[in-house]
Amino acid sequence: MSFKFPSFNLQTLQESLPTVDQVRESFAKVNPSKTVDQFRESIQPFANKTTQLVSAQLQQVQHLANLNVGNANVEVSELPAEYLKLEANCDLLLKLYTDLITYTNETYDKVSYDYPPGNYAITKIKEANVGGVLSNKFNQLKNVSSPQELEKILMGKDESSAPQEEATIQVTSAAIPKTLYGQLSVIAEKHSEELKDSENPVSLALLQLSSTYLEIASARLAQDKIIVTEVNHKLVEILNEQFIKVNELRKKVYSTRSDFDLIRASVDENDQENEELISKEDELVSATEVAVVEMKKLLRPSKNINLLKVFVDAQKEFFELSAKKLAALSASLAKIETPEEEDDY
């Protein structure tokens, strides 16, 4: 007796499995409390927008600065050396801020930057137990005895499957930080439970290690949160407020200088008391003085050093806590009693 099996391809099997989007949606709902990722969502758009705006403003400043260059009929006024030096220092500070925001966002702003394996998408698929679902499907296919059974399995209609074997999305506990130490804590706890019944001292050692590593993992996320909210957020705030204000004042200086130079070029040399010329010269002097004041405020070293101190302190506290916890763990492991063992020869 033979059966005429329906045509078979992996599409129907694939349709019965959870999609990556479904896995992503499930993970998005795991932890409703605030995470570092949520701070990234609130800060990153402002950082990108501000960087683009400041960059556009600097291009306008450069354009205005070069407006009369190359025009042989217009003599370009020289700006004070102090003003030009302040401008150069503001540009250097902008580069510092941009680099800090970029690299800290790409590192501390990622909850899983040290979470193994590096490919987070693959991690999600593994946690969704897709491999187990596939294995279960093919095990069922080996035991089919009729076309109807085969169709039920391929279409996901197998009513005989136990509930735990259905294509469900498995997620890890929201209490476990997505970090290297968080994952090591999970591994240690799992094997500690497996060894508990055998009364193996390694079970106690793994349990202590799991507890300590969980604390270190949580501390690392606390470090990230401080860096993102108290350093990056402040850097973006300064960009949004002071840098933009200074750039607007710089634009005004070059715009006023251009107007002054054009009027001066059109005025007869013997008519230096021209009211319009005097007015534009006063505007240029005033605009330059105001810009100098604001650039000096922006370049005050104290606030920048304080931000760097917050950045360093957050790391220092994490590493100090980690070292303290690991030292205590090492001492605790040394106190675990083990049965006498024969020396290996």
C-alpha positions as a Markdown table, in Angstrom:
| # | Residue | x | y | z |
|---|---|---|---|---|
| 1 | Met | 0.0 | 0.0 | 0.0 |
| 2 | Ser | 1.4 | 3.5 | -0.9 |
| 3 | Phe | 0.3 | 7.0 | -0.1 |
| 4 | Lys | 0.3 | 10.0 | -2.4 |
| 5 | Phe | 1.8 | 12.6 | -0.2 |
| 6 | Pro | 1.1 | 16.3 | -0.9 |
| 7 | Ser | 3.9 | 18.4 | -2.3 |
| 8 | Phe | 6.2 | 19.5 | 0.4 |
| 9 | Asn | 8.3 | 22.7 | 0.9 |
| 10 | Leu | 9.5 | 24.6 | 3.9 |
| 11 | Gln | 7.2 | 27.5 | 3.4 |
| 12 | Thr | 4.3 | 26.0 | 5.3 |
| 13 | Leu | 6.7 | 25.0 | 8.1 |
| 14 | Gln | 8.2 | 28.5 | 8.2 |
| 15 | Glu | 4.7 | 30.1 | 8.4 |
| 16 | Ser | 4.0 | 28.1 | 11.6 |
| 17 | Leu | 7.1 | 29.5 | 13.3 |
| 18 | Pro | 7.4 | 32.9 | 15.1 |
| 19 | Thr | 8.8 | 35.6 | 12.9 |
| 20 | Val | 11.7 | 37.8 | 13.9 |
| 21 | Asp | 9.2 | 40.7 | 14.2 |
| 22 | Gln | 7.1 | 38.7 | 16.6 |
| 23 | Val | 10.2 | 37.9 | 18.6 |
| 24 | Arg | 11.1 | 41.6 | 18.6 |
| 25 | Glu | 7.6 | 42.6 | 19.7 |
| 26 | Ser | 7.7 | 40.1 | 22.5 |
| 27 | Phe | 11.1 | 41.4 | 23.8 |
| 28 | Ala | 9.9 | 45.0 | 23.6 |
| 29 | Lys | 7.2 | 44.1 | 26.2 |
| 30 | Val | 9.4 | 42.2 | 28.6 |
| 31 | Asn | 10.4 | 45.1 | 30.8 |
| 32 | Pro | 8.1 | 48.1 | 31.1 |
| 33 | Ser | 10.4 | 49.9 | 33.5 |
| 34 | Lys | 12.9 | 52.5 | 32.3 |
| 35 | Thr | 16.0 | 51.1 | 30.6 |
| 36 | Val | 19.1 | 52.7 | 29.1 |
| 37 | Asp | 17.5 | 52.1 | 25.7 |
| 38 | Gln | 14.6 | 54.3 | 26.5 |
| 39 | Phe | 17.0 | 57.1 | 27.4 |
| 40 | Arg | 18.7 | 56.6 | 24.1 |
| 41 | Glu | 15.4 | 57.0 | 22.3 |
| 42 | Ser | 14.8 | 60.3 | 24.0 |
| 43 | Ile | 18.4 | 61.7 | 23.7 |
| 44 | Gln | 19.6 | 60.4 | 20.3 |
| 45 | Pro | 17.1 | 62.4 | 18.1 |
| 46 | Phe | 18.1 | 65.6 | 19.9 |
| 47 | Ala | 21.8 | 64.8 | 19.4 |
| 48 | Asn | 21.4 | 64.1 | 15.7 |
| 49 | Lys | 19.2 | 67.1 | 15.1 |
| 50 | Thr | 21.5 | 69.4 | 17.1 |
| 51 | Thr | 24.7 | 68.2 | 15.3 |
| 52 | Gln | 23.1 | 68.7 | 11.9 |
| 53 | Leu | 21.9 | 72.2 | 12.9 |
| 54 | Val | 25.3 | 73.3 | 14.4 |
| 55 | Ser | 27.0 | 71.9 | 11.3 |
| 56 | Ala | 24.7 | 73.9 | 9.0 |
| 57 | Gln | 25.3 | 77.0 | 11.0 |
| 58 | Leu | 29.1 | 76.6 | 10.8 |
| 59 | Gln | 28.8 | 76.3 | 7.0 |
| 60 | Gln | 26.8 | 79.6 | 7.0 |
| 61 | Val | 29.5 | 81.2 | 9.2 |
| 62 | Gln | 32.2 | 80.1 | 6.8 |
| 63 | His | 30.2 | 81.3 | 3.8 |
| 64 | Leu | 29.8 | 84.7 | 5.5 |
| 65 | Ala | 33.4 | 84.8 | 6.5 |
| 66 | Asn | 34.5 | 84.3 | 2.8 |
| 67 | Leu | 31.8 | 86.5 | 1.3 |
| 68 | Asn | 34.1 | 89.4 | 0.3 |
| 69 | Val | 37.2 | 87.3 | -0.2 |
| 70 | Gly | 38.3 | 87.4 | -3.8 |
| 71 | Asn | 36.5 | 90.7 | -4.5 |
| 72 | Ala | 39.3 | 93.0 | -5.4 |
| 73 | Asn | 37.1 | 96.0 | -5.0 |
| 74 | Val | 36.3 | 95.3 | -1.3 |
| 75 | Glu | 38.9 | 95.5 | 1.4 |
| 76 | Val | 38.1 | 92.8 | 4.1 |
| 77 | Ser | 38.2 | 94.1 | 7.7 |
| 78 | Glu | 40.4 | 92.3 | 10.1 |
| 79 | Leu | 38.7 | 90.9 | 13.2 |
| 80 | Pro | 40.4 | 91.1 | 16.6 |
| 81 | Ala | 43.0 | 88.3 | 17.3 |
| 82 | Glu | 41.2 | 87.5 | 20.5 |
| 83 | Tyr | 37.9 | 87.0 | 18.7 |
| 84 | Leu | 39.5 | 84.7 | 16.1 |
| 85 | Lys | 41.3 | 82.6 | 18.8 |
| 86 | Leu | 38.0 | 82.2 | 20.6 |
| 87 | Glu | 36.3 | 81.0 | 17.4 |
| 88 | Ala | 39.0 | 78.4 | 16.8 |
| 89 | Asn | 38.7 | 77.1 | 20.4 |
| 90 | Cys | 34.9 | 76.9 | 20.1 |
| 91 | Asp | 35.3 | 74.8 | 16.9 |
| 92 | Leu | 37.7 | 72.5 | 18.8 |
| 93 | Leu | 35.3 | 72.1 | 21.7 |
| 94 | Leu | 32.5 | 71.3 | 19.2 |
| 95 | Lys | 34.6 | 68.4 | 17.8 |
| 96 | Leu | 35.2 | 67.1 | 21.4 |
| 97 | Tyr | 31.5 | 67.2 | 22.2 |
| 98 | Thr | 30.5 | 65.5 | 18.9 |
| 99 | Asp | 33.1 | 62.7 | 19.4 |
| 100 | Leu | 32.0 | 62.1 | 23.0 |
| 101 | Ile | 28.3 | 61.9 | 22.2 |
| 102 | Thr | 29.0 | 59.7 | 19.2 |
| 103 | Tyr | 31.2 | 57.1 | 20.9 |
| 104 | Thr | 29.3 | 57.1 | 24.3 |
| 105 | Asn | 26.0 | 56.6 | 22.5 |
| 106 | Glu | 27.5 | 53.8 | 20.5 |
| 107 | Thr | 28.9 | 52.1 | 23.6 |
| 108 | Tyr | 27.3 | 52.9 | 26.9 |
| 109 | Asp | 24.0 | 53.6 | 25.2 |
| 110 | Lys | 23.7 | 50.0 | 24.1 |
| 111 | Val | 22.4 | 47.7 | 26.9 |
| 112 | Ser | 23.9 | 44.7 | 25.3 |
| 113 | Tyr | 27.3 | 46.0 | 24.2 |
| 114 | Asp | 29.1 | 43.2 | 26.1 |
| 115 | Tyr | 26.2 | 40.7 | 25.9 |
| 116 | Pro | 27.3 | 37.4 | 24.2 |
| 117 | Pro | 26.9 | 36.5 | 21.5 |
| 118 | Gly | 27.5 | 39.8 | 19.7 |
| 119 | Asn | 24.7 | 39.3 | 17.2 |
| 120 | Tyr | 21.7 | 40.4 | 19.2 |
| 121 | Ala | 19.2 | 39.3 | 16.4 |
| 122 | Ile | 20.6 | 35.7 | 16.6 |
| 123 | Thr | 20.3 | 35.9 | 20.4 |
| 124 | Lys | 16.6 | 36.7 | 20.1 |
| 125 | Ile | 16.0 | 33.8 | 17.7 |
| 126 | Lys | 17.8 | 31.4 | 20.0 |
| 127 | Glu | 15.7 | 32.6 | 23.0 |
| 128 | Ala | 12.6 | 32.1 | 20.9 |
| 129 | Asn | 13.4 | 28.4 | 20.9 |
| 130 | Val | 13.2 | 28.2 | 17.2 |
| 131 | Gly | 15.6 | 25.3 | 17.1 |
| 132 | Gly | 13.4 | 23.3 | 19.5 |
| 133 | Val | 10.4 | 24.0 | 17.4 |
| 134 | Leu | 12.1 | 22.8 | 14.2 |
| 135 | Ser | 13.4 | 19.7 | 15.9 |
| 136 | Asn | 9.9 | 18.9 | 17.2 |
| 137 | Lys | 8.4 | 19.3 | 13.7 |
| 138 | Phe | 10.8 | 17.0 | 12.0 |
| 139 | Asn | 10.5 | 14.4 | 14.8 |
| 140 | Gln | 6.8 | 14.4 | 14.1 |
| 141 | Leu | 7.4 | 14.0 | 10.3 |
| 142 | Lys | 9.4 | 10.8 | 10.9 |
| 143 | Asn | 6.3 | 9.1 | 12.4 |
| 144 | Val | 3.6 | 10.0 | 9.9 |
| 145 | Ser | 1.4 | 7.2 | 8.6 |
| 146 | Ser | -1.0 | 9.1 | 6.4 |
| 147 | Pro | -1.3 | 12.1 | 4.2 |
| 148 | Gln | -3.7 | 13.7 | 6.6 |
| 149 | Glu | -1.2 | 13.5 | 9.5 |
| 150 | Leu | 1.5 | 15.0 | 7.3 |
| 151 | Glu | -0.7 | 17.9 | 6.3 |
| 152 | Lys | -1.7 | 18.6 | 9.9 |
| 153 | Ile | 2.0 | 18.7 | 11.0 |
| 154 | Leu | 3.1 | 20.9 | 8.1 |
| 155 | Met | 0.2 | 23.3 | 8.5 |
| 156 | Gly | 0.6 | 23.5 | 12.3 |
| 157 | Lys | -2.7 | 21.6 | 13.0 |
| 158 | Asp | -1.3 | 18.7 | 15.0 |
| 159 | Glu | -3.7 | 18.4 | 17.9 |
| 160 | Ser | -1.7 | 15.7 | 19.6 |
| 161 | Ser | 1.2 | 17.9 | 20.4 |
| 162 | Ala | 1.7 | 18.7 | 24.0 |
| 163 | Pro | 1.2 | 22.4 | 25.0 |
| 164 | Gln | 4.9 | 22.8 | 25.8 |
| 165 | Glu | 5.9 | 21.7 | 22.2 |
| 166 | Glu | 3.8 | 24.4 | 20.4 |
| 167 | Ala | 5.5 | 27.2 | 18.6 |
| 168 | Thr | 5.7 | 29.7 | 21.5 |
| 169 | Ile | 8.1 | 32.5 | 22.0 |
| 170 | Gln | 10.4 | 32.0 | 25.0 |
| 171 | Val | 11.9 | 35.0 | 26.7 |
| 172 | Thr | 14.4 | 35.3 | 29.5 |
| 173 | Ser | 13.5 | 37.0 | 32.8 |
| 174 | Ala | 13.4 | 40.7 | 32.7 |
| 175 | Ala | 15.3 | 40.7 | 36.0 |
| 176 | Ile | 18.4 | 39.4 | 34.3 |
| 177 | Pro | 20.5 | 42.3 | 32.8 |
| 178 | Lys | 21.5 | 41.8 | 29.2 |
| 179 | Thr | 25.3 | 41.9 | 30.0 |
| 180 | Leu | 28.2 | 39.5 | 30.0 |
| 181 | Tyr | 28.0 | 39.1 | 33.8 |
| 182 | Gly | 24.2 | 38.7 | 33.6 |
| 183 | Gln | 24.6 | 35.8 | 31.2 |
| 184 | Leu | 27.3 | 34.2 | 33.3 |
| 185 | Ser | 25.0 | 34.6 | 36.3 |
| 186 | Val | 22.3 | 32.7 | 34.4 |
| 187 | Ile | 24.7 | 29.9 | 33.4 |
| 188 | Ala | 26.0 | 29.5 | 37.0 |
| 189 | Glu | 22.6 | 29.4 | 38.5 |
| 190 | Lys | 21.4 | 26.8 | 36.0 |
| 191 | His | 24.2 | 24.4 | 36.7 |
| 192 | Ser | 24.1 | 25.0 | 40.4 |
| 193 | Glu | 20.5 | 23.7 | 40.4 |
| 194 | Glu | 21.5 | 20.7 | 38.3 |
| 195 | Leu | 24.3 | 19.8 | 40.8 |
| 196 | Lys | 22.2 | 20.5 | 44.0 |
| 197 | Asp | 20.9 | 17.0 | 44.4 |
| 198 | Ser | 24.3 | 15.4 | 44.1 |
| 199 | Glu | 25.5 | 17.5 | 47.1 |
| 200 | Asn | 28.5 | 18.6 | 45.1 |
| 201 | Pro | 30.2 | 21.6 | 46.7 |
| 202 | Val | 30.5 | 23.1 | 43.2 |
| 203 | Ser | 26.8 | 23.7 | 43.4 |
| 204 | Leu | 27.3 | 26.2 | 46.3 |
| 205 | Ala | 30.2 | 27.8 | 44.5 |
| 206 | Leu | 28.2 | 28.4 | 41.4 |
| 207 | Leu | 25.3 | 29.8 | 43.4 |
| 208 | Gln | 27.6 | 32.3 | 45.1 |
| 209 | Leu | 29.1 | 33.2 | 41.7 |
| 210 | Ser | 25.7 | 33.7 | 40.2 |
| 211 | Ser | 24.6 | 36.1 | 42.9 |
| 212 | Thr | 27.7 | 38.2 | 42.7 |
| 213 | Tyr | 27.7 | 38.3 | 38.9 |
| 214 | Leu | 24.1 | 39.5 | 38.9 |
| 215 | Glu | 25.0 | 42.4 | 41.2 |
| 216 | Ile | 28.0 | 43.3 | 38.9 |
| 217 | Ala | 25.7 | 43.2 | 35.9 |
| 218 | Ser | 23.2 | 45.5 | 37.5 |
| 219 | Ala | 26.0 | 47.9 | 38.5 |
| 220 | Arg | 27.2 | 48.1 | 34.9 |
| 221 | Leu | 23.7 | 49.1 | 33.7 |
| 222 | Ala | 23.7 | 51.7 | 36.5 |
| 223 | Gln | 27.0 | 53.1 | 35.2 |
| 224 | Asp | 25.5 | 53.3 | 31.7 |
| 225 | Lys | 22.5 | 55.1 | 32.9 |
| 226 | Ile | 24.6 | 57.8 | 34.6 |
| 227 | Ile | 26.8 | 58.3 | 31.6 |
| 228 | Val | 23.8 | 58.6 | 29.3 |
| 229 | Thr | 21.6 | 60.8 | 31.4 |
| 230 | Glu | 24.1 | 62.9 | 33.3 |
| 231 | Val | 26.9 | 63.3 | 30.6 |
| 232 | Asn | 25.4 | 62.8 | 27.2 |
| 233 | His | 22.2 | 64.6 | 28.1 |
| 234 | Lys | 24.2 | 67.6 | 29.4 |
| 235 | Leu | 26.4 | 67.6 | 26.3 |
| 236 | Val | 23.3 | 67.7 | 24.0 |
| 237 | Glu | 21.8 | 70.4 | 26.2 |
| 238 | Ile | 24.9 | 72.6 | 25.8 |
| 239 | Leu | 24.9 | 72.0 | 22.0 |
| 240 | Asn | 21.2 | 72.9 | 21.8 |
| 241 | Glu | 21.6 | 76.1 | 23.8 |
| 242 | Gln | 25.1 | 77.6 | 24.0 |
| 243 | Phe | 26.7 | 76.4 | 20.7 |
| 244 | Ile | 23.7 | 77.4 | 18.6 |
| 245 | Lys | 23.6 | 80.8 | 20.4 |
| 246 | Val | 27.3 | 81.4 | 19.8 |
| 247 | Asn | 27.0 | 80.4 | 16.1 |
| 248 | Glu | 24.2 | 82.8 | 15.6 |
| 249 | Leu | 26.3 | 85.6 | 17.1 |
| 250 | Arg | 29.3 | 84.6 | 14.9 |
| 251 | Lys | 27.0 | 84.7 | 11.8 |
| 252 | Lys | 25.9 | 88.2 | 12.9 |
| 253 | Val | 29.6 | 89.3 | 13.2 |
| 254 | Tyr | 30.4 | 88.2 | 9.7 |
| 255 | Ser | 27.2 | 89.5 | 8.2 |
| 256 | Thr | 27.8 | 92.9 | 9.8 |
| 257 | Arg | 31.4 | 92.9 | 8.7 |
| 258 | Ser | 30.3 | 92.2 | 5.1 |
| 259 | Asp | 27.8 | 95.1 | 5.2 |
| 260 | Phe | 30.4 | 97.4 | 6.7 |
| 261 | Asp | 33.1 | 96.5 | 4.1 |
| 262 | Leu | 30.7 | 97.0 | 1.2 |
| 263 | Ile | 29.6 | 100.4 | 2.4 |
| 264 | Arg | 33.2 | 101.4 | 3.1 |
| 265 | Ala | 34.2 | 100.4 | -0.5 |
| 266 | Ser | 31.4 | 102.6 | -1.9 |
| 267 | Val | 32.2 | 105.6 | 0.2 |
| 268 | Asp | 34.7 | 108.2 | -0.9 |
| 269 | Glu | 38.0 | 108.2 | 1.0 |
| 270 | Asn | 37.4 | 111.8 | 1.9 |
| 271 | Asp | 34.0 | 111.0 | 3.4 |
| 272 | Gln | 35.0 | 109.0 | 6.4 |
| 273 | Glu | 32.4 | 110.8 | 8.5 |
| 274 | Asn | 29.6 | 109.1 | 6.6 |
| 275 | Glu | 26.8 | 108.4 | 9.1 |
| 276 | Glu | 25.9 | 105.0 | 7.5 |
| 277 | Leu | 29.5 | 103.9 | 7.6 |
| 278 | Ile | 29.9 | 104.9 | 11.2 |
| 279 | Ser | 26.6 | 103.2 | 12.2 |
| 280 | Lys | 27.7 | 99.9 | 10.5 |
| 281 | Glu | 31.1 | 100.1 | 12.2 |
| 282 | Asp | 29.4 | 100.5 | 15.6 |
| 283 | Glu | 27.2 | 97.5 | 14.8 |
| 284 | Leu | 30.3 | 95.4 | 13.9 |
| 285 | Val | 32.1 | 96.4 | 17.1 |
| 286 | Ser | 29.0 | 95.7 | 19.2 |
| 287 | Ala | 28.4 | 92.3 | 17.5 |
| 288 | Thr | 32.0 | 91.3 | 18.0 |
| 289 | Glu | 32.0 | 92.2 | 21.7 |
| 290 | Val | 28.8 | 90.3 | 22.4 |
| 291 | Ala | 30.1 | 87.2 | 20.5 |
| 292 | Val | 33.3 | 87.4 | 22.6 |
| 293 | Val | 31.4 | 87.4 | 25.8 |
| 294 | Glu | 29.3 | 84.4 | 24.9 |
| 295 | Met | 32.2 | 82.4 | 23.5 |
| 296 | Lys | 34.1 | 82.9 | 26.8 |
| 297 | Lys | 31.1 | 81.6 | 28.6 |
| 298 | Leu | 31.0 | 78.5 | 26.4 |
| 299 | Leu | 34.7 | 77.9 | 26.8 |
| 300 | Arg | 34.7 | 78.0 | 30.6 |
| 301 | Pro | 36.7 | 74.9 | 31.6 |
| 302 | Ser | 34.9 | 74.2 | 34.9 |
| 303 | Lys | 31.7 | 72.8 | 33.4 |
| 304 | Asn | 33.6 | 70.6 | 30.9 |
| 305 | Ile | 35.9 | 69.3 | 33.6 |
| 306 | Asn | 32.9 | 68.6 | 35.8 |
| 307 | Leu | 31.3 | 66.6 | 33.0 |
| 308 | Leu | 34.4 | 64.6 | 32.5 |
| 309 | Lys | 34.6 | 64.0 | 36.3 |
| 310 | Val | 31.0 | 62.6 | 36.2 |
| 311 | Phe | 32.0 | 60.3 | 33.3 |
| 312 | Val | 35.1 | 59.0 | 35.1 |
| 313 | Asp | 33.4 | 58.7 | 38.5 |
| 314 | Ala | 30.6 | 56.5 | 37.0 |
| 315 | Gln | 33.2 | 54.1 | 35.6 |
| 316 | Lys | 35.3 | 54.3 | 38.8 |
| 317 | Glu | 32.3 | 53.4 | 41.0 |
| 318 | Phe | 31.5 | 50.4 | 38.7 |
| 319 | Phe | 35.0 | 49.0 | 38.7 |
| 320 | Glu | 35.5 | 49.6 | 42.4 |
| 321 | Leu | 32.2 | 47.8 | 43.2 |
| 322 | Ser | 33.1 | 45.0 | 40.8 |
| 323 | Ala | 36.6 | 44.6 | 42.3 |
| 324 | Lys | 35.1 | 44.5 | 45.8 |
| 325 | Lys | 32.4 | 42.0 | 44.9 |
| 326 | Leu | 34.9 | 39.7 | 43.1 |
| 327 | Ala | 37.4 | 39.9 | 46.0 |
| 328 | Ala | 34.6 | 38.9 | 48.5 |
| 329 | Leu | 33.5 | 36.1 | 46.1 |
| 330 | Ser | 37.1 | 34.8 | 45.9 |
| 331 | Ala | 37.4 | 34.7 | 49.7 |
| 332 | Ser | 34.0 | 33.0 | 50.0 |
| 333 | Leu | 34.9 | 30.4 | 47.5 |
| 334 | Ala | 38.1 | 29.6 | 49.4 |
| 335 | Lys | 36.0 | 28.8 | 52.5 |
| 336 | Ile | 33.8 | 26.2 | 50.9 |
| 337 | Glu | 34.6 | 22.8 | 52.4 |
| 338 | Thr | 35.5 | 20.1 | 50.0 |
| 339 | Pro | 36.0 | 16.4 | 50.7 |
| 340 | Glu | 39.5 | 15.1 | 50.9 |
| 341 | Glu | 40.8 | 14.1 | 47.6 |
| 342 | Glu | 43.6 | 11.7 | 46.6 |
| 343 | Asp | 46.4 | 13.3 | 44.8 |
| 344 | Asp | 46.6 | 12.5 | 41.1 |
| 345 | Tyr | 49.9 | 10.9 | 40.0 |
